[in-house]
Amino acid sequence: MRLVLLGDPVQHSRSPAIQRAALEAAGIEGSYEARRVDAAGMVVAVDEIRYGRLDGANVTMPHKQLAFELADRVAEEALRSGAVNTLVRHGGEVWGHNTDVDGIRAVWIEMGPPDGAPVLILGSGGAAAGAIVALAEHAIMVSGRRPEAAADLLARTRVDGTIVPWGTGVEGAVVVNATPLGMKGEPIPAEVIDGALGFVDLAYGPDEAPSVSLARMLDIPVADGRDMLLAQAAVSFEIWTGLKAPVNVMRSAI
């Protein structure tokens, strides 16, 4: 089984270690490589899946919306979000899924915020779209550097939400970071974290993000990027193989 991770950047990713460990534990001969690609590279990789040179792929920022456009068919959760992070070859076609949706729901349940807690989503790209679809039953607020992009995100996902100015906190909301902030040690504005009911970070880097550290210091419940990575990686593995993911092995590989 030949699998790849497509995105830019990818050098920091732990996905290869996780999925290689999972393949080995399942007794599947295969490979999983990280491939840094631009938009043209995405087109090439999707054709490789379509014609059987690859069996599937994970897609990370900034190409999740492009992956949606390139897939021949998309699952319902991907259709609603307009973003794809998992590609698989199926009957000579490339099918797209959004396992971010399942991953976010899983870490949300594990974190255990109160029922009906409002959600403040930071960002307006594919990861933010997945978060909106996953948590659509909650009161949704979106904060992006470009308000017009935040408004487009709400329209695209068909969710009745509110736009919050960038850098503004919402008392009692669960904050979901769907931006790259934190991957290279950049902080989210402290005002956004202070007063939050919980913090879900979809990004991760080689070190713990400053905003995750701040949330822990403030005794705010946290699900960090590695928690999210594991949850969505398990769903991707099951899509590719049809087997139950060896979650404990994958967790150890992180």
N, C-alpha and C positions, 0 to 999 in steps of 0.2 A: 504494500500500500504506500503510495507516494503522496505526501501531504506537504503543504507549505504555509507559511505566514506571510502575508502581503501587506506592506505599509511603509511608512516613513515618519519617524525612525522605527527600527526594529531591533537594533543591536542590543538594547537593554532587555529584550523580552525573555521571559521565562517559559513561554509557551513551548519552545522546542524541547526543553528538559521534561516538561510535564507530559507532553504527548508521546515522546519517545518512551518514557517510563510506562505509560499506559499501554502502548502497543506491545512492549516487552511482557508486561504482566498478563496481557490477554493472549500471548502466544502468537501474535501477528507479526510477520516479517514485514518491515516497512521503514520508511524514513520520514522525517519532518524537519524541514529547513526554513530558516528565516530569510526572506528575500526582500531587500529594499527596492521599492519600485515607485516610478512616477505613474501618471495616468496611462501613458503608452505601454508601460510594463504591465499594468493591470489588464489591458486588452489582450496582450500576449499570453499572460497566465490563464485568463479565463478560457481562451482558445485551447490551451494545453489541457485544461480539464475537459472541455467539450469533446476533444478528439482522443482522450484517453491517455495522454502522456502524464497527467496528474489525476489523482482520484478525488482530491478536494483541497480546500484551503480555508484558513482563517483570514479575516480582513480586519486590519486595525486602521486608526486614523492616518491620513485624512481621506481614505478611499471607501468608506462604508456606503455613501450615497452613490458613488460611481459603481460599486459592486451591484447595487440594486438595479441600476440601469443596464448593466451588462448581463445579468442573469436571464435565462430563458423563461423561468418560472420562479415565483417567490411564494413562500408560505404566508399565512395570514398575518402573523406578527410582523413579518418584514414588510408586507404590503401596507399595513397601518402606519408603520414608522417611516417608510420610505428609505430604509437603510438595511444593509445586509452585512453580517460579519462572519458568516459561514457559508461556503460553497461546496456542493457535492455533485458528482456526475451521476446522472440517473437516466438510463435509457438513451444515451447519446445527447442528453440535454444537461445544462448547468442549472441546478436548482439553488435558490438562495434562501437562507434562514437568518433570523436574528436571535441568536442565543443570549444576547445581552438582556432581552426581556425576561427570560427564565432566570438568568443569573441575578438580576436585580430583585426579582420577587423572592428568590431563595435567601439572599443576604438580608433582605428586609425582614423576613420572617425570623431569621436567626437573631437579628438585632433586637426585634421585639418592641417597636414603638407602639404607642397607644392606637387603638382603632380610630380611623378617621383623622389622623394627624395630617395637617397640611404639609405640602412638599414644595420646597424652593429648589428648582433645578438651575444649575449654573451651566451655561453653554447653549448653543443653538445648532449643533451638528448632528451626526448620526447617533452618537452615544446619548445625547440629550433626547433625541427622538425615541430611542429604545426605552429610556427612563420614563418618558411621558406615557408610552403605551403600557408599560408594566404597572404604573401607579395611577392609571387614569381614573380609578374610582375615588381618589383623594382630591382635595382642593389643590389645584396645580398653579404654581407661580413660576415664571421663567425669567431669568436674569442673564443678559448677554451684553457684551461690549457694544453691539449694534442692535438697538431696539427693533429695527426693521427686520433683522434676521430672527429675533425672538418671536415677533408677530407672525412671520412666515412659518416658523416651526409649529406654532399653535394651529395655524390654518392647515398645514400639511397633515398634521396628525388628527385633525378634526376634534380637538379638545378645547373646551371652553375654559381657558385659563386667564391669568392676569400677568401683565408684564411689570417687573420690578426693576428699577434703575440699578445698573451695575454697582456693586460695592455696598448695597443696602441690605441690612439684615432684616429678618422677619422673626420676631419673638415667637417661640413655640413651634417653629417649623422644623421639619427634617430637611437638612441641606444635602443635595446630591450634586457632587462635583462631576460634571460631564465635560470638562475642559482638560487641556493638557497641563494645567497649572499643578505643580508639585512634582512632575516627572524629573525636572532638573533643579529641584529645591526652591521653586518659586512659591511664595505664600499666597493664599486667597486672602482678600481683605479681612482683617480680624473681626470687623464689625459683622461680617456675615456669619462667622462661627459663634461669636458671643451671643448667648441667648437661644441657640438652636436646641431643639429637642433630641436631635441625633445628627450624625454626619456619615454619609455614604460617599466614599471616594472611588471613582471608577478608574482613575489613573494611578500608575505606580512607577517608581524608578528604583535605582539601586539602593537608595536610603529611604527611611520613612519621611513622608512629606511633612513640611512644617505645619500645615493645617491639621493633619492627623495628630501630630504631637500636641498642638494647641488644644484640640478637642479632648484628647485624653487628659491633659492637665486640668481642663475645666470640668472633668468627670462627665463628659458628654458621651453617650454610647456611639461607638464607631464600627463601621465595616470598611476596611481599607481595600486598596486596589487588588491586593493578593487574594482576599476573600472573594471578590468579584471575579477575578481571573479563574480561580478554581471552579466556581459555580458554572460559569459559561463554558469553560473548557470541557467539563464533564458532559454537558449537553451536546457539544460539538462532536466529541468522541462517539457518543451513541448514534448520532446522525450518520457519521461516516461508516461505522462498523456494524450497527444493529445490535451491539452488545451493551450490557450494563457497564458503566464506567467504573474502573477501580479507584474510587475516590481517595481512599487512604494512601494508595501508592502515589497518586497525583499530588496529594497534599504534601507528602514527604519530599517530592521532587522540587517543590517550590523553594 
